[in-house]
Amino acid sequence: MQMLNASTTSPLIDATAALETALAQVAQPTAVCEVPIAQALGRVAAQDITAASAMPHFTSSAVDGFALRLAGARPAQRRLPVVATVAAGARDVPSLAPGAAIRIFTGAPLPEGAEAVVPLEDVEEADHEIILQSLPEEGANVRLAGSDQPQGAVLLNRCERIAPHHIGLLAANGVRNVGVFPPPRVAVLSTGDELTTAPLGPGQIYDANRPMLLALARAAGADVLDAGVLPDEQEALAERLAELAGLADLVLTSGGASVGGRDPLRPAFAAAGGTVAAWRVAVKPGKPILLGRIGRAAFTGLPGNPFAAFVGFHLFAAAQIARLSGRTTPPFAAFRGKANFAWKRRPGRQEVFPVRCLGTDETGLPLLERLGNGVSATLFPVSMADGLAVVAADCAEVASGQMVSWQPFSMG
């Protein structure tokens, strides 16, 4: 790792290389804890969980209707006596004799001898009899034992983040506890003399980055630590960084990492014992990103402008949190869309910008509209966006109809 001082102006680092550097600062977890499935939402599975038995456990009816024994229901015999009723949860299920029918409800065990179920709406009822319009096929409206899920099927994969449908599936299979990785601890700190959480004074702005980054880190599965706001004062910042290094797996800051005379983050980081792995990335917005380690913690310093901080989180911090959580995630902006705009730009840096989906073309590709004017200080265009799109550093022009890479917010 290289050491950079406050006066160093280094070449810009390629965004792909910067991501590799960011991921090199963090490691997959090794500790495992067991939690009840009711507490497992959002956690990451530490091992595969497989089905102890096939599902469903017994053959049952898929509809409300009448169980039939087809051998005893000849086409000429349109009337069948209804001799019993079987509801879901029944334990004492009668056998079905030839020439009769049993009323059955969805999920109820299929009586022995029954070969099909005719839906309630396909028959007429009169005087404890049913009148058949036609005979069903053998096996119609019947859920066979083991037809949904075989014994040994993987219910939950190792390194998969647990969603509500996983919890339902585990519960259906009688799983009550699951081994998970502990969530990473992420500390979030804002820096800047101009920031406040109180009513605004002259020259002040509200701190947007810290609440946003805390929310993003929490949504990514981290256990977050709100480290507050500090002014641009090197000694106090160094002291706070050294403290956070002992409390978190990842320290995430915003502001103070540029080349201006009032940007104290790098000297404070060095004074606190931090080691710089990379600084200044060829990405727009978000060039002044600092990556490294401090004590036992990884460190990612994001820009102070809110949209630049938002982009930096998605490009680098989100991937770090995923690795710290034990997850494997696809590359950022792995989805394809079609530009519904024309745009000329100055090449040299990978550029990330908000887009809105206007529908799809005839092939099903999303049609993407570019939002905003490239200003990194505002989040307003993001509030109307459906995701973030990316163009390569060497791209000078995007033509209408051109393929672009993007990341839907719903898939983040």
Salt bridges, closest charged atoms under 4 A:
GLU125 OE1 - ARG103 NH2 2.48
GLU129 OE1 - ARG79 NH1 3.28
ASP148 OD2 - ARG143 NH2 2.23
GLU160 OE2 - HIS166 NE2 3.23
ASP193 OD2 - ARG262 NH2 2.27
ASP207 OD2 - ARG210 NE 2.90
ASP223 OD2 - ARG185 NE 3.58
ASP226 OD2 - ARG210 NH1 2.77
GLU243 OE1 - ARG240 NH1 2.83
ASP249 OD1 - ARG296 NH2 3.04
GLU351 OE1 - ARG345 NE 2.91
ASP361 OD2 - LYS338 NZ 2.81
GLU369 OE1 - ARG356 NH2 3.02
